[in-house]
Amino acid sequence: MTDPTTPSATAAAEANASDRASSVGPTRTPEFEKRLAKRYRKERNFKRMGQGAIAFSVGVLIFLLANMFINGIGGFQRAELEVPIDFSQSGIAADEATLSTPTALQTLEAQGLADVVQFYAEEELGEEGAAELSREAWRDVALALTKDPSLLSQSGTFYLPASSDLAAGLAGEGSPEMQALASDLAAKGKLAENWDEGFLARSDATSPQAAGIWGALKGSILTMIVTFVLAFPIGVLAALYLEEYAPKNRWTDLIEVSINNLAAVPSIIFGLLGLAVFLWLFPNLRSAPLIGGMTLALMTMPVIVISGRNAIKAVPPSIRDGALAVGASPVQVVFHHVLPLAMPGMLTGTIIGMARALGETAPLLLIGMRAFVATPPDGFTSASTVLPMQIFLWSDEIDRGFVERTSAAIIVLLLFLMLMNGVAIYLRNKFEKTW
């Protein structure tokens, strides 16, 4: 018997292996190499297509945001005329107690503050320039006096809003006469585009120079509060019941299908529901944040229920089994163990639902929130509008000055949305637990 470790045996084994390899042939044939190169080429092309899609999306987003911010920055400014006023010679008599009352503006108007402002404007700007001072410019002076009554005994310089025509002339638009007047006043340092601090403090107005966003912003805040207070707890409890307690029968299946369908229903249908039900029950609350929030809560609730059920399903069964094994009751298992672990997922659904509700206009149109509201709402039952509706109303205006105000309102809406989502994400991360 031949020893396999001998040199002759080893040589024979290598020869046999070589013969078998030569009979099988090479594994990487030209055809194989061609197919492999084709596969790698497809993978590279697919990767390039993905990168191109991402680059295109980012480019469109950057273009959209840049265009909006470029136009919107002008919306935070307004054309203002410089008017010095000597109140010690104006004949207006008022003290700090009078100017601190709610009727201070009416008192100053009755004492002829509007005529005083017009007189000093004609002295400083000439009759033609003073004619282009906004008719509501005296209100800015009145507000300054209520904030600082000591101005009544001295002189001061005020920057007051110009008319829409003069503002258009300063922007190089409008009639040639108005452009010439604007250029002359600007050359003298009497007319300039200044930062409009009151844009975030005023409400809607018929002139873009006097329009502000605070009324719509406050209306959106109040409406979102009502939406969250109604939709979140009801949606979470509904998800818990359907997932943990509801019997699996035909009625439960019908409820689940209905909730899934409601999440895809057009928003205007919820507006019809609000019009038919809520305004029928509360006819005196048309265009109130309470009715708007109740309507949007109906639209948001299905999204919260669906995301809540998915979050509850994602909790491992071992959590429930472990809690039951140490003596927890079924209710304690749900509220002490399952719900805290599912809360981040529920908050994610809430973020999506609330973001959708914040940008809605169709359901609010039907319940009367398409209104001209010149004063901010006092509470949940006061007449108001919301940011998306204000943007819609301004975009439909003929006056060119509202274009920039519309872009500025969109910026405010996006910032409000980012702030609201940031708070929700913070709460989600705070409640998030690992297992």
C-alpha positions in Angstrom: 0.0 0.0 0.0 1.4 3.4 -1.0 1.9 6.0 1.7 -0.1 9.1 0.7 2.5 11.4 2.2 5.3 10.2 -0.2 6.4 12.6 -2.9 5.2 10.3 -5.6 1.7 10.2 -4.1 1.6 14.0 -3.8 2.6 14.5 -7.4 0.0 12.0 -8.5 -2.8 13.9 -6.6 -1.7 17.2 -8.1 -1.7 15.8 -11.6 -5.2 14.4 -11.1 -6.4 17.8 -9.8 -4.9 19.5 -12.8 -6.6 17.1 -15.1 -10.0 17.7 -13.5 -9.5 21.5 -13.7 -8.5 21.3 -17.3 -11.6 19.2 -18.1 -13.9 21.6 -16.3 -12.4 24.7 -17.8 -12.0 28.3 -16.4 -14.9 29.6 -14.2 -14.6 33.2 -15.4 -15.2 32.8 -19.1 -15.6 35.9 -21.4 -19.3 35.5 -21.3 -19.3 35.5 -17.5 -17.1 38.6 -17.5 -19.4 40.3 -19.9 -22.5 39.6 -17.7 -20.6 40.7 -14.6 -19.6 43.9 -16.2 -23.2 44.5 -17.4 -24.5 44.0 -13.9 -21.9 46.4 -12.4 -22.8 48.9 -15.1 -26.5 48.7 -14.2 -25.7 49.1 -10.5 -23.6 52.2 -11.3 -26.3 53.7 -13.5 -29.0 53.0 -10.8 -26.8 54.7 -8.2 -26.3 57.8 -10.5 -30.1 57.9 -11.2 -30.7 58.0 -7.4 -28.1 60.7 -6.8 -29.6 62.7 -9.7 -33.1 62.4 -8.3 -31.9 63.6 -4.9 -29.9 66.5 -6.5 -32.9 67.5 -8.6 -35.2 67.5 -5.5 -32.7 69.5 -3.5 -32.2 71.9 -6.3 -36.0 72.5 -6.7 -36.3 72.9 -2.9 -33.5 75.4 -2.8 -34.9 77.4 -5.7 -38.4 77.5 -4.1 -37.1 78.6 -0.7 -34.7 81.1 -2.2 -37.4 82.6 -4.4 -39.8 82.8 -1.5 -37.2 84.3 0.9 -36.1 86.9 -1.7 -39.6 88.0 -2.3 -40.6 87.6 1.4 -37.8 89.8 2.8 -39.4 92.8 1.1 -42.7 91.9 2.8 -41.1 92.6 6.2 -40.3 96.2 5.0 -42.5 99.1 3.9 -42.0 102.5 2.4 -42.0 105.2 5.1 -41.9 109.0 5.0 -39.9 110.9 7.6 -42.1 113.5 9.3 -40.8 115.6 12.3 -43.7 116.7 14.7 -43.5 119.3 17.5 -46.2 118.3 19.9 -45.5 121.2 22.2 -47.0 123.4 19.5 -49.7 121.0 18.4 -52.4 121.9 20.8 -53.1 118.3 21.8 -53.8 118.1 25.6 -53.6 114.6 27.2 -52.0 113.1 30.2 -50.6 109.7 31.0 -53.8 108.6 32.7 -55.8 109.5 29.6 -53.4 107.7 27.2 -53.4 104.6 29.3 -57.2 104.0 28.8 -58.6 101.7 26.0 -60.2 104.8 24.4 -56.9 106.7 24.0 -56.9 106.5 20.2 -60.4 107.9 20.0 -59.4 110.7 22.4 -56.4 111.7 20.3 -58.5 111.5 17.1 -61.1 113.7 18.6 -58.4 116.3 19.5 -57.3 116.4 15.8 -54.1 114.3 15.8 -54.8 113.3 12.2 -54.8 117.0 11.2 -51.7 117.7 13.2 -49.8 114.9 11.4 -51.0 116.1 8.0 -50.0 119.7 8.8 -46.4 118.8 9.7 -46.2 116.4 6.7 -47.1 119.3 4.4 -44.4 121.4 6.0 -41.7 118.7 5.6 -42.7 117.0 2.4 -44.7 119.6 0.5 -48.3 119.4 -0.5 -47.7 116.7 -3.2 -45.6 114.5 -0.9 -48.0 114.9 2.1 -50.8 113.8 -0.1 -49.1 110.4 -0.5 -49.0 109.8 3.3 -51.2 106.9 4.3 -54.5 107.9 5.7 -54.0 105.7 8.7 -50.5 107.1 9.4 -51.8 109.1 12.4 -52.5 105.8 14.2 -48.8 105.0 14.3 -48.2 108.4 16.0 -51.0 107.7 18.4 -49.6 104.3 19.4 -46.2 106.0 19.9 -47.9 108.5 22.2 -49.7 105.9 24.2 -46.4 104.1 24.8 -44.5 107.2 25.7 -46.8 110.1 26.9 -43.7 112.3 27.5 -43.6 112.9 23.7 -46.5 115.3 24.1 -44.1 117.9 25.6 -41.4 117.7 23.0 -40.7 117.2 19.3 -39.9 114.0 17.6 -39.3 112.4 14.2 -41.7 109.7 13.0 -41.4 107.3 10.1 -44.9 106.9 8.8 -46.3 104.6 6.1 -46.5 106.0 2.6 -49.4 105.3 0.3 -49.5 102.2 -1.9 -48.9 104.3 -5.0 -45.8 106.0 -3.6 -44.5 102.6 -2.4 -44.9 101.2 -5.9 -43.1 104.3 -7.4 -40.2 103.7 -5.0 -40.0 100.1 -6.3 -39.8 101.4 -9.9 -43.4 100.6 -10.7 -46.6 102.6 -11.2 -47.0 105.9 -13.1 -44.0 107.9 -14.2 -45.2 110.9 -12.1 -45.2 108.8 -9.0 -41.8 107.3 -9.7 -40.4 110.8 -10.2 -41.9 111.9 -6.8 -40.6 108.8 -5.1 -37.1 109.4 -6.5 -37.2 113.1 -5.4 -38.2 112.2 -1.9 -35.7 109.4 -1.7 -32.9 111.6 -2.9 -33.8 114.1 -0.1 -33.7 111.3 2.5 -37.4 111.7 3.2 -38.6 108.3 1.8 -37.0 104.9 2.3 -37.7 101.2 2.7 -37.5 100.5 6.5 -37.9 97.3 8.5 -41.6 97.1 9.4 -41.7 96.0 13.0 -45.5 96.3 13.1 -46.0 93.6 10.5 -45.9 90.9 13.2 -48.2 93.0 15.5 -50.9 94.3 13.2 -53.9 92.5 11.6 -55.3 92.6 8.1 -55.9 95.8 6.3 -57.0 97.1 2.9 -53.6 98.6 2.2 -50.5 96.5 2.0 -48.6 99.3 3.9 -50.9 98.8 6.9 -51.4 95.1 6.7 -50.0 92.8 9.4 -50.0 89.1 10.2 -50.6 88.9 13.9 -54.4 88.4 13.7 -54.0 85.4 11.4 -51.1 84.0 13.4 -53.1 84.2 16.6 -56.0 82.6 14.9 -53.8 79.7 13.8 -52.4 79.3 17.3 -55.9 79.1 18.9 -57.2 76.8 16.2 -54.2 74.4 16.6 -54.7 74.3 20.3 -58.3 73.3 19.9 -57.3 70.7 17.3 -54.6 69.1 19.5 -56.7 69.1 22.6 -59.5 67.2 20.9 -57.7 65.0 18.4 -54.7 63.8 20.4 -56.4 62.2 23.5 -59.3 60.9 21.5 -57.1 59.4 18.9 -54.7 57.8 21.4 -57.6 56.3 23.4 -59.3 55.0 20.3 -56.0 53.3 19.1 -55.6 51.7 22.6 -59.1 50.4 22.6 -59.0 49.0 19.1 -55.6 47.3 19.6 -55.9 46.1 23.2 -59.5 45.7 24.2 -61.8 45.6 21.2 -63.1 42.1 20.3 -62.1 40.8 16.8 -65.5 40.7 15.1 -67.3 42.1 12.1 -68.1 45.4 13.8 -64.5 46.0 14.7 -63.4 45.3 11.2 -66.0 47.8 9.9 -64.7 50.5 12.3 -61.1 49.8 11.2 -62.0 50.1 7.5 -64.0 53.3 8.2 -61.0 54.9 10.0 -58.7 54.0 7.1 -61.1 55.5 4.6 -61.5 58.7 6.7 -57.7 59.2 6.6 -58.0 59.5 2.8 -61.1 61.6 2.5 -60.6 65.0 0.9 -60.4 67.7 3.5 -63.3 69.7 2.0 -65.6 66.9 3.1 -64.8 67.6 6.7 -65.6 71.2 6.0 -69.0 70.2 4.9 -69.4 68.1 8.1 -68.4 71.1 10.2 -70.8 73.3 8.3 -73.7 70.8 8.7 -73.1 69.8 12.3 -71.0 72.3 14.3 -72.4 75.5 12.8 -75.9 74.1 13.2 -75.2 73.5 16.9 -73.4 76.8 17.3 -74.7 79.2 14.7 -73.2 82.3 16.4 -69.6 80.9 16.3 -69.0 81.2 12.5 -65.3 81.7 11.7 -64.3 81.2 15.4 -61.2 79.2 16.2 -63.3 76.8 18.3 -65.3 75.7 15.2 -62.2 75.6 13.0 -60.3 73.5 15.6 -63.2 71.0 15.9 -63.4 70.6 12.1 -59.7 70.1 11.8 -59.7 67.7 14.7 -62.1 65.4 12.8 -59.6 65.5 9.9 -56.5 64.8 12.1 -58.0 62.1 14.3 -57.8 59.2 11.8 -54.1 59.8 11.1 -53.4 59.7 14.9 -55.5 56.5 15.3 -53.7 54.7 12.5 -50.2 55.7 13.6 -51.1 54.9 17.2 -52.2 51.4 16.4 -49.1 50.8 14.4 -47.0 52.1 17.3 -48.8 49.8 19.7 -48.3 46.8 17.4 -44.5 47.6 17.4 -44.2 47.0 21.1 -42.7 43.5 21.6 -45.1 40.9 23.2 -42.4 40.2 25.7 -43.0 43.5 27.4 -46.6 42.5 28.0 -45.7 39.0 29.1 -43.0 40.3 31.5 -45.4 42.8 33.1 -48.1 40.2 33.6 -45.6 37.8 35.0 -44.6 40.2 37.8 -48.3 40.7 38.8 -49.4 43.8 36.8 -53.0 44.0 35.9 -54.1 44.3 32.2 -54.8 48.0 32.7 -51.4 48.6 34.3 -49.7 46.7 31.4 -51.4 49.0 28.9 -50.9 52.4 30.6 -47.6 51.7 32.4 -45.7 49.7 29.8 -47.3 49.6 26.4 -48.4 53.3 26.1 -45.1 54.8 27.2 -43.2 52.7 24.6 -45.7 53.5 21.9 -45.9 57.2 22.6 -43.0 58.3 20.3 -44.8 56.6 17.3 -48.1 58.2 18.3 -46.4 61.6 18.5 -45.0 61.1 15.0 -48.5 60.6 13.7 -49.6 63.6 15.6 -46.9 65.7 13.9 -48.0 64.6 10.5 -51.7 65.3 11.3 -51.1 68.7 12.8 -48.8 69.8 10.0 -51.6 68.9 7.5 -54.2 70.7 9.6 -52.0 73.8 9.9 -51.9 74.2 6.1 -55.6 73.5 5.3 -57.8 76.1 3.8 -60.7 74.1 2.1 -62.5 73.0 5.3 -62.1 76.4 6.8 -63.6 78.1 3.8 -66.9 76.3 4.3 -67.2 77.3 8.0 -66.7 81.0 7.3 -63.0 81.7 8.2 -62.6 83.5 4.9 -63.3 86.8 6.5 -61.7 90.2 6.7 -60.7 90.4 10.3 -59.1 93.8 11.2 -58.5 92.9 14.9 -56.8 89.9 16.5 -59.3 87.4 18.1 -59.8 87.8 21.8 -60.4 84.1 22.4 -61.6 80.8 21.1 -65.1 82.2 20.2 -64.0 85.4 18.5 -64.1 85.9 14.7 -60.7 85.1 13.2 -58.8 83.8 10.2 -55.8 81.6 9.9 -52.4 81.9 8.2 -53.2 79.8 5.1 -56.5 81.7 4.6 -54.7 85.0 5.0 -52.2 84.0 2.4 -55.0 83.0 0.0 -56.8 86.3 0.5 -53.6 88.4 0.0 -52.7 86.4 -3.1 -56.0 87.3 -4.7 -55.5 91.0 -4.2 -55.0 93.3 -7.1 -52.5 95.6 -5.3 -49.0 94.6 -6.2 -47.8 95.4 -2.7 -49.6 92.3 -1.4 -47.3 90.0 -3.4 -44.4 90.6 -1.0 -46.7 90.5 2.0 -47.9 87.1 0.8 -44.4 85.8 0.6 -43.6 87.1 4.1 -46.8 85.4 5.4 -45.6 82.1 3.9 -42.3 82.5 5.7 -44.1 83.1 9.0 -46.2 80.0 8.3 -43.2 77.9 7.7 -41.4 79.2 10.8 -44.6 78.4 12.9 -44.7 74.9 11.4 -41.0 74.3 12.2 -41.5 75.5 15.7 -44.6 73.3 16.2 -42.8 70.3 14.8 -39.7 71.0 16.8 -41.7 71.0 20.1 -43.4 67.7 19.0 -40.1 66.1 18.1 -38.6 67.2 21.4 -41.5 65.6 23.3 -41.2 62.5 21.2 -37.5 62.1 21.9 -38.1 62.8 25.6 -40.7 60.0 25.9 -38.8 57.6 23.7 -37.6 54.4 25.5 -35.6 51.5 24.3 -36.0 47.8 25.2 
